[in-house]
């Protein structure tokens, strides 16, 4: 499945797009889109288990390699243990 077709991704993009449509200030619109899709505040380290990450835009490649995930986007595929 293409990640852009994942229901969570579609829902988040629809929310962000709706907010951007209502916002006339370009800076605020960009901020809303980033907040809705790329915040990163929920970043945690996956210690064990498996997750599917439909959106991981706010993680660097290095963070991904070190096992970080976004709790708001992670879809558990097994029991998981994380470190906040």
C-alpha positions as CSV (number, residue, x, y, z in Angstrom):
1,X,0.0,0.0,0.0
2,X,1.2,3.5,-0.9
3,X,1.6,5.4,2.4
4,X,-0.4,8.3,0.9
5,X,-3.4,5.9,0.6
6,X,-3.4,4.9,4.3
7,X,-6.6,6.1,6.0
8,X,-4.7,7.9,8.8
9,X,-2.6,9.8,6.3
10,X,-5.7,10.8,4.3
11,X,-7.5,11.9,7.4
12,X,-4.6,14.0,8.7
13,X,-4.1,15.7,5.3
14,X,-7.8,16.4,5.0
15,X,-7.8,18.1,8.5
16,X,-4.7,20.1,7.6
17,X,-6.0,21.1,4.2
18,X,-9.3,22.3,5.8
19,X,-7.5,24.4,8.3
20,X,-5.2,25.9,5.7
21,X,-8.3,26.8,3.5
22,X,-9.7,28.8,6.4
23,X,-6.4,30.6,7.2
24,X,-5.4,33.6,5.0
25,X,-2.0,34.3,6.6
26,X,0.6,32.1,4.8
27,X,2.8,31.8,7.9
28,X,0.0,30.6,10.1
29,X,-1.2,28.2,7.3
30,X,2.2,26.7,7.1
31,X,2.3,26.3,10.9
32,X,-1.0,24.6,11.0
33,X,0.0,22.2,8.3
34,X,3.2,21.4,10.1
35,X,1.4,21.0,13.4
36,X,-1.1,18.6,11.9
37,X,1.4,16.4,10.1
38,X,4.9,17.0,11.4
39,X,4.9,18.1,15.0
40,X,7.2,15.5,16.5
41,X,6.2,16.2,20.1
42,X,5.1,12.6,20.6
43,X,8.5,11.1,19.6
44,X,9.3,8.1,21.7
45,X,11.9,5.3,21.4
46,X,10.6,1.9,20.5
47,X,12.3,-0.6,22.9
48,X,10.5,-3.7,21.7
49,X,7.6,-4.7,19.4
50,X,6.6,-3.7,15.9
51,X,4.7,-0.7,14.6
52,X,3.5,0.5,11.3
53,X,4.3,4.2,10.7
54,X,2.0,5.8,8.1
55,X,3.5,9.3,8.7
56,X,7.1,9.8,9.9
57,X,7.9,13.1,8.3
58,X,9.1,14.8,11.5
59,X,11.7,12.1,12.3
60,X,15.2,12.3,10.8
61,X,16.8,9.3,9.2
62,X,19.1,9.0,12.2
63,X,16.2,9.0,14.7
64,X,14.5,6.3,12.7
65,X,17.7,4.2,12.7
66,X,18.0,4.7,16.5
67,X,14.4,3.3,16.9
68,X,12.4,6.5,17.4
69,X,8.7,6.5,16.4
70,X,5.8,9.0,16.6
71,X,3.3,7.7,19.2
72,X,0.5,9.6,17.5
73,X,1.1,7.8,14.2
74,X,2.4,4.4,15.3
75,X,0.0,1.5,14.6
76,X,1.0,-1.4,16.9
77,X,1.5,-4.7,15.0
78,X,2.4,-6.5,18.3
79,X,2.8,-5.7,22.0
80,X,5.2,-2.7,22.2
81,X,7.3,-1.1,24.9
82,X,8.4,2.5,24.5
83,X,10.7,5.0,26.4
84,X,9.5,8.6,26.5
